C-alpha cells in the first residue's frame, strides 16, 4: 500500500484511478447499534407462560446457535410476550456481533420462518444509507478488525466491548460502488464455500448411512446391506477385543527426556497433540532403543486416545514418531481374525460412553478388552467394506482440502482488497 494514500494492494480495474479510501470512525457509519435482547424480562415471560400452541412462538438466537445453525424455540402466549417480541424481532440479514466472551465474532441473523429475538451479550448493527452492509460484514470478518476490538477490552476476566469503544474503531471505506464490487466478490466466494460445506455434510451423512447399513445393528447378526457376492456367507462373528488381541502402549517417556526443538529428535505425541502437530521431541537414539526393545505399533495399527476425548483414532503410517504411554494405546493382534483396515471402522461405530450415557474419562486396558465388535469371517468381505468406506473417506478429505483452499484464497483476497490502517 502507498504510505501516503489509503489504497488497497488489490483494486478492481474500474477503480484504479478513482478516489482514495476514506478513514472514518466505525460509529459514523451506524444507523443502529442495539443490545436489546431477551434477558431478565424474557425469563419473566417464560415463567408466566401457562400454555402455548405450535403457532405461538419466537426463536431465541444465541451466537453458539448461529455457529451450529440450530435455534432454540422461546414460546410466548400472552400480550406482554408479543409486545416484547415486536420490539426485539430480527427479520434476517442483520449483522450480529458478540460483545462479551467471544469478542469480534460476527454473524448474520438467519432468515427464519418464525420471529426471532436475541439472547444476551450481542449487538445488532444497521448502517446508514449509502453504506453497503455486506461490505461492512466482510470488513468485520477481518483479523485486523477483531484485533482492534480485543485491544479495547482490557485485562478483566470477563472480556467485553462497550458501544463507545466499538464506535471509535477506525476503518477505511471507499465509495459505495466500490463497496458493492468488493462485497459481491467476497459474498460470491462465501456462497461457493457454503456450497462445498453442504457437499461435505452430504458426504459425511452418506458415510454415516453406510456405517449403519454395512454393519449389523444392535442385537442383529447380519447387516441390512450386504455386497451380493457375500449374501450366502452366513452370520457375522461377535467377539470381545480381548479375544482378538492385547492392548499395548509405548514405554514411558519422561518430561526431561523431551525437547521442544524439532531439530533435535523424533516427534513425541502426547494426548493433547495426538492427531495434530507434535510440540515435543525425543532423541533419535532413545527412539531407536525403545522401538526395538519395547512395544511399538506396526504399520497399519490403529492408535486410540485413552484419555481426554476417548476414541480418537490415528492409523500408524510408519513415519518416525513416538506416543505417550497409557494415554495412547493400540490393539496388538496378528490380523488373522480381523484386518486393521476393517477394525478401524469397527472402532468408528463404538459408543465410547459409560453404560449410563456418561463420558468415559479414561479407557483402561480392561475396558478396551471388554468391548465387543462384529465382523464377517471372510477376509474378502472385510476388505470390501473397508475399501468402500475408505473411498468415501478420501472424498471427504478431498472436500475438506478444497474448502481449506477456498478459505485461504478468500483470506488472501481480503488482505489485498482492504487497505491496512496502522494502529
LUMFI-519666 format. One record per residue: x, y, z of N, C-alpha, C, CB in turn. Coordinates in steps of 0.05 Angstrom, whole numbers, plus 5000, padded with zeros to 4 digits. Each point is the difference from the previous one (the first is absolute). Glycine has a CB too. Layout:
// residues N
XYZXYZXYZXYZ/...
This chain:
// residues 423
501749765000498350245000501850255000496349755025/502950444960501350264999499750135028499250054949/503050025064500050125027498650275000504249755010/495850394968498950275000497049994994504450184987/494649605003497249984992498849755012501050254958/496449765046498549785011498849844977498950255043/502849574946499349844977500749715005500750404969/497549415025500649725003502049904979495549935020/505849854986501949884982498749904975502949885038/494650014965498549904977497650184996501549535009/498050544966497750184994498949924973501950385028/495549614969498849944975500750224980496249755023/504250174951501050184980498550274998501449604975/495950385028498450244996500450215023496749724975/504750205046500450185023502950085003496149795022/505650134959502950065003500650305002500949574976/497750585008500650294999497950175014502549924958/496049965060498050155014501050085028496449744976/501850375039500850125026501149795019496550344994/505249765025501049835021497849935019504650214996/495949595021498149925021500150215022500649514989/497350525026499850195022500349855027497150314972/504349815046500249895027497950135017505049924994/493349915018497850105017499849845025497550154959/501149965061499449845024497549834994502050365030/498049404980497949814995497350115006503249635010/496650525012497450115008498850194980501649965046/500150174937498950194980498349864979504050285007/496349464991498549844979497549885011504349904978/495450105048497849855013497450175000503349755028/494550114966497450125005498749875024499550104951/501549665057498949875024502249835012495450004981/505050035045501749825016498449935025504450204982/494449565017498149935021500949755014496350214975/503249785051500549765016497449895012504750165009/493049914978497549895011500049704997497550434988/502049445033500149705000497849895019505050024990/494649725007498249865018501549945026497449804961/502650385058501649965024498149945024503650314982/496549865039498449955023497050004994503650205027/495649994957497150024993499149764985500350504999/501549394985499349754985499649775020502750164960/499149825060499749785020497350035014505149985006/494250275000497550055014497649904983502050395024/498249674950497949924982499749695000500850414972/501549455027499849714999498749895025504150004971/496550125052498949915025496950035000504350115024/494750094963497250065000498449864978501250445021/500249434961498549864979498949745011503050204965/494449765033498749765011499349814978498250275037/501549824938499449824978500950134974496049805025/504250054955500750114974499149814978504050235020/495849884956499449834976502550014982495050095003/505049734978502449974983500450254983499349514999/498650654996500350244984501150245016496249834972/503750155054500550235017502849995013495150045008/506949994975502750005012501950174984499249555019/502950554994502250134987502349815000498450475014/503849624974502549855000502150165014498849754958/502350145063502150145015502749934987497349985043/504150234948502549964986502450065018497750124957/504049685047502550035014502349994980498149795042/504250334965502349984981500949724996501450465014/498549375007500849724996498149864982502050005046/495450084955498049874982500650074971496650025037/504350234959500750094972502249834989498550475011/503549465005502249834991499049734992503250265029/494949634986498949734996497650004981501749885045/497350364949497650024983497649875014502950024958/497050005068497749895015498950225018502049534999/495450495002498750225014498149895021500550304960/499449845063498449915023497350135000504249925026/493649934973497350125002499750145027498149654969/500750595031499450145024497150094998504850165007/493449695006497250034995498750225017499849524988/498450644999498550215013497049964994503950334997/494549735023497149984995498550245009500449525004/500750645014498550225010500750264985499849785045/498650434960500450254985502750125005495150085004/505949905021502650115006502149864983498650105047/501049644949501949864983500150104972499349605028/498450444960499950114973501150284998496149714991/503350465030501150275001503049995001495950175023/505249664993502849975003501349924973499449885049/499349924939501149904975500050214978498449545013/499450624986499850204979502250215002495149924999/505950125025502150205004502849894995497150225033/503249524967502749884999500449814977500150045049/497949954933500249804978502250064980495249935006/506149864985501850014977498449904976504249935029/496650174948498549924976501849834981497250415004/505349565003501949854984501950184984496649644996/506050315006501950154985501450225017497349914960/501650165063501350195017502849905009495550175016/506350014989502749935009499949985031502250224960/498649555050500149955028502949975009495449784999/505350345023502749985010500049925030501650344966/500049475041500349935029501550225014499949504989/499150605033501350215014501249925027496950314977/502749435030501249895025501049724993496850275030/505549664982501149744996501449974973496449825028/502250084952501249974973500050264985498449524999/503150675011500050274989500949994970501150195045/497449954939500750024971498749804983504250185015/494449624996498649814984497650144987501549615029/498450374945497950154985498349804984503050414997/494449645003498249824987497850164985500849645035/497850234948497650114988497649865013502450114956/495650055051497649885010498849824979499150405030/500149364977498949824980497250084991502849635020/496650294955497250044991498549755009501450284959/496549775057498649775012497050044997503749945033/494849844969497250024995498350095024500649654966/500850415056498750115024501450255009498549535013/500250645003501450235011502349925017495750265000/506449905002502449945015500650225019501749724962/499550215061501150195018502749905010495350165014/506350024997502849935007500349935029501550304965/500349515040500949955027501950225008499649504994/501150535032501750215009502849994988497550015042/504050224962502850024993500450024969501149745041/497150394946500350054971499150284993499349514991/501950604988499150254989498849954972503650255025/494349904969498950014973500950264987496049715013/505150274962501150234987498550054973504549925022/494850334974498950084974501550264992495449795009/504650254964501750214990498550214983503849675000/497450564998498750234986499849944970501950315034/496349844954499649994971502750064985495150135005/505549714975502550044986502349835009498550454992/501049415031502049815010499149724994501450325037/500249534949499249734992500549815024501250094952/496649805058500249835025501749754995495550185015/504349714962501649764994503050075000496349814972/504450435018502850095001500950025029499450254957/498949885060500750035028500349735014497650445001/500649384992500149735012502749864993494949964996/505950064979502549894992502450145014498049874955/501850395047502150155014500249915029499250394970/498649565043500049925028501049715004496250315008/503949544971501049725001503150005000495949844977/505350385016502950014998501349975028499650304959/502749575041501549975024500850265013501849574982/498850635001500850265010497850135016503050054960/494549925031497850125014499649865028497850114956/502449635044499849855025502250085019497949624976/504650425014502250085017499650275013503049734971/495850465013499450265011497949985023501150214955/497049625041498049965021501349895025496549924965/505149885032501349875023501950195014499749564976/501550635010501850195013498550195018503049974961/494350045037498450195016498649875024499450254958/500849495045498449875021501350015027498149714965/504550365036501450025026500849725010497450415010/503349585015501249755012498049865019504550214995/493049885005498149875018499549714992497950455008/501249395011499449724995497849974979501449885047/496550284956497849994981500550204978496849865036/503950034940500650174977497550124989504149724990/495850545007497750134989500850254985497149825038/501350254941500550244985497550185003503149764966/497450495042497650185003499550154975501050045049/496750104950499250144975501950234993495349885011/505650265009501850234996502549914986498250235040/503049554969502549904988499549904972501749885045/496149984951499349904973499750234981497849605020/500850614988499650234982502650144993495550065020/506549924998502550154995502049864983499350205044/500349554948501949864984500250134972499049575025/503550474967500550134974500149784978502550385022/496149684956500049824977500350164975497049675024/503650194954500250134974497749914982505150035004/493850164981497749934984500150154973497349925042/502049954936499950144974497250104994503849714984/495850404992497350084991498249754997502050404976/495449665023498149785001500249804978497050315023/503649784952500249814978502449815003497850344970/504449755042502249825005499449825024503250354982/495449755037499149835022498449764989499850405031/498349674951498349794989501649794984496350334998/505749764987501649824984501549815019500550354964/500849755056501549845019498149815015503450365006/494349745002498149835015499049784982498650395027/500849674947499049804982502149784995497250354978/505349735019502249814996500349815024502450334972/497749785052500449845024497649835007503250345016/494449774980497649855007499649774980497950415020/502949634955499949784981501849775008498950334963/503449745047501949805010498949865025503850274982/494849895035498749885023497949794992500850425026/497749654953497949824990501349744989497050394989/505349644998501449774989501049825023501350264959/499849875062501049855023497749865014503850335006/493949814996497749885013499049764984498750455019/501349574955499249774983501849765004498150334967/504549725035501949785005499649895028503350214967/496049955052499549905027497549835000502250415020/495849674965497649844998500749724987497250424996/504549594984500949754988501549825020500250234955/501549905061501449865021498149875020503950314995/494149845013498049895019498549774987499450455021/500049574953498649784986501849755000497550334972/505149705023501849775000500249885028502650214963/497549955057500149905028497449855006503050375014/494749734977497549875005499949734984497750445007/503449564969500149764984501749795014499550274958/502849815053501749815015498549895025504250254983/494449935031498549925023498049794993500750455021/497949594956498049814991501349734993497250384983/505149635004501549754993500849855025501750224958/499349925062500849875025497649865013503650345006/494149794993497649895012499049754985498750455016/501749554958498949784983502049784995497050334980/505549735020502049794993500949845025501550294962/497749815062500649855025497349925013504450265006/495549515007497649915014499250205021501249524991/496250535012499050165022500049845026497250274967/502549875055500149875026497949775001501650435022/499349344987498249775002499749844974497650245034/503749854944499949864975502649874993496550324984/503549494998502449854994500950034970498749685035/499750464950500750064972499350294994499349524986/502150614996499450284994497550034982504850115004/494050124996497750054983500749984970498150295035/504349814959500950004972502649834998497950464992/502149364989502449834997500749994970498849725041/503750294953500849984972499149734989504050305008/495049694967498849764989501649755002497750294969/504949735027501749765000500449885028502350194962/496749955059500349895027497349945014504250265003/493649754981497449965012499649725012498250334968/503349475022499749735011502149935020498049874957/503450325053502249955019499249945029502850294971/494649755035499149945027500350235019501149534991/498650415035500050215020502950105006495949795020/504250464989502550115009500849895027499150424974/503449605033501049915026500150245019502849644978/496550315047500250205021502149915020495250154994/506850025010502149945020500850255015501649624971/499550345053501250225015502850054989497249895041/503650364961502650074989502249845015498450464988/501249485037501949845015500449724989498850275040/499249634945500249744987501550014974495749875022/504750384968501350044974502950085003495650134981/505050025040502750105004500450115028500350104952/501950035053500750105026500650304998501849555014/497050625003500650285000503050055006495350115014/505950064970502950065003500450315001501249574976/501150505034500850295001503050024999495950125027/505150114967502950054999501150025028499550244956/503149715047501350035026500050305008502949594991/496950465035499750275010502450184992497349815038/502050434954502050214996499650225021500149904950/502050185063499850215021500550274987501449675036/497650544978500150274989502950084995495850115024/506049814994502850094997501449864977500250105048/498549704940501149874976499150124974500149585027/498250634975498950134976501250284997495749745005/503950374971500950274994497950124981504949885005/494750384997498150144982501250054972497850215040/504849744957501450064975499649774979503350285026/495449774952499549784981502649914986495450184993/506749985008502449924986501649805017500150454978/499149515046501649835018498749725005501750415021/496449514963498949735006497749924984501650075044/497049734966497749874988497450115013502749584990/495250474994497550105012498949825022499050224956/500449905067498849865022497150115004504649915022/493549914974497250095001498849935027499549934951/499650295063498649975025497050014993503750225027/494649734993497249994995498950274989499549665036/501850564971499150264991500750064971500450165046/501749704944500950044972499449764982503650305017/495149504994499349764985498250064977500549735042/500450204934498550064976500450284989496749685016/505250474998500550274992503150034995495950185026/505150064979502950044998501449975027499250314961/503049545038501549965025501250255010500949534986/499350505041501550235011502249915018495850274998/504949475001502249895016501449784983497650095044/505049874962501649824984501949855018499750314960/501049445032501949845015502449944983496249805027/506250154986502449944984499649754983502850205036/498449814940499749784981501149745012500350334962/501949695053501249765011498149875020504650204995/494049965021498149905019497649874986501450355033/497749784946497849904983500749724989498750484988/503649505001500849744988500349785021502450254964/498749835060500349805021497249905010504350235014/493949964992497449925010498349864979500250395031/500149694944498449884979500849714996499750444978/502949505025501049724996499649835025503350184967/496849945057499949845025497249955010504450185011/493850024984497449995013497750014980502050235040/495549774970497750014982500150244982497349765035/502050204940500050224981498049924978504850155011/493550044979498049934980501349914974496850325022/501849494965500749934972498650194981500749515013/500350504963498650164979497249904997504450104976/493750085025497149924997498649975027501249784958/500350205064498749985026498450265006503649685016/494250294998498250235005500550095029496549834967/504650415035500550125026497450135010504950084988/494649895038497550095012500650185024497649584986/501150655015500350185023498549875024500450424970/501049555052498949865024499450205022502549594988/497850675008499250205019499250254985503149815036/495850394979499050234985497649934984504650194998/495549864976497849914982500649724992499350474982/499349345031500449724996499249914972499349925049/502449924938499349884975500950154975496249825024/505550394979501150124976502049804988499550475019/500549514955501549794986502150114982496049715003/506450174997502150064981501249744990501050455023/499149524951501349764989503050054998495849884974/505849945038502950044999501049934972500449895049/500950314939500949974972502949934997496550334988/504949625034502849934998502050235003498549634972/500550615028501850235003501250005028497250274967/505349835035501350015027498350175019504549954978/494549935043498450135020499849835025497350234964/502249895058499749865025497650105015505049925003/493849915014497450065011499949975031497949864957/500650315056499950015029498749745011499750504998/501749385021498949755012497450055015504749835004/493749974997497449985014497850194988502549885041/498350354948498050184988499549944971501550355031/500449514956499749924972500649704998501250474983/496949385008500349705000499249894973499149985050/501549774946499149864976499549715006502550334970/496149535013499549715004502149854984495050085007/506749785008502049834987498849744992503650225027/496349734947498849754990501249934973495750095025/503849674966501449904976498350034975502449685028/495250444974498250054978498949744987502550424991/497849365022498949754990497050005001504149755014/494850365008497150015003498850254987500449735042/500950504965498950264991502250164988496449995035/503250114940502050174987499950285013499549744957/502850395045500150275011498350204985504649905016/495350074958498450194984497149985007503349964963/495849795042497249965009499650095029499549624967/502550315050499850075028499750305005502849595010/498550574973499850295002497050094999504550044978/493949845005497250084997498449875023500550054950/500449725061498649905024500350205023501049524985/501450585018500550215020498350244995504749845006/494850234969498650244993497150005010502950054961/495949715042497249985008499749935030498949874953/503350105061499849945029499050255014503749664997/494550315022499150215017501850025024495249944985/506750255015502050025021498850145024503750004966/494349885046498750125023499649795022497750334970/501749765054499349825021497249894996503050245032/496349554983497449874996497750195005502149575012/498350635005497850195006500050244982500249855047/501550154932500050224981502050215006495449914992/506150065031502050205007502449984982498349995047/503650194958502450004984502249845014498850454981/502649375005502249855011502350205004498549564978/502650455046502250185005502749874993497350225036/502849524966502549864992499249724990502750265034/498649654945499649744989502249825010497750194958/501749645061502049815010500149764982499150155048/503149704955500449764983497749805004504950065003/494249925021497749825006497550094985502049885045/497650384954497750114985500249934970499650375034/502749674955500449954972499649704993503250394998/497949445020499749714995497249915002504549945018/493850204997497249915004498150104977500950015049/500150164934498350114978499549784979501750475009/495849504983499449794980499750134972497649735035/503350134945499650094972498949764984503850335004/494949744974499049804981501750014975495350045019/505249734969501650004975499349744984503750275022/496549754952499649764983502549835001496850254970/502849495028502349815000501750044975497449675028/501350384950501450024974501750264999496349734978/506350235019501850244998499350174976503649735022/495550154957499350154976497750195005501749624971/496450295045497750175007500950245017496949604997/504850345023501150225016501450204982500649685038/501050224943501550194982498150164983503849685000/494150194990498050144983498750235015499249574974/500050385051498750205016501950235006497049655020/505550274988502050215007500650174975501949695035/498450184942500650154975497850194993502849624984/494750295019497750184994500050245018497449604986/503050365040500050235019502550184997497349715031/505050174963502450164997499850174975502749655024/495950254955499650174976498350255007500249584971/497850385046498450235009501750195017495849724999/505950175018501850165017501950174982499849655036/501150234942501850154982498550244987502549574991/494950385003498450224989499650225021497649674969/501950245056499750205022502550165004496749695022/505650174978502550145003500550204977501949605025/497650314951500450184977498150245002501349614972/496350355037498150225003500950195022496349704984/504750205038501050175021502450174990498549665034/503250214950502350154989499150224981502849595005/495150354979498950204982498950245015498949634967/499750325055498950215016502350175012495949725010/506250145000502350145012501350184979500749625032/499650284943501250164979498350254994502049574980/495450395018498250234995500250205023496949714973/503250205051500250185023502650155000497149695026/505150174967502650144998500050204977502249595019/496450344959499850194978498550255008500149614968/497750355047498550235010501750175019495749744994/505750135023501750145019502050184986499549625033/501750274945501950154984498750244987502649594993/495050364996498550224987499450225020498049674968/501150265056499350205020502450165008496349715016/506050174985502450155007500750204979501649615025/497850324949500650184978497950214994502749634982/494850305023497850174992499450225020498149614975/503050375049499650205021502750125007495949755018/504350514983502550135009500349975030499750334962/502749665047500649975028500350275013502249564992/496450495030500450245015501749945024495550184985/506849965017501849965022498750095026504050064970/496449785051498850065027501550245012498649525007/
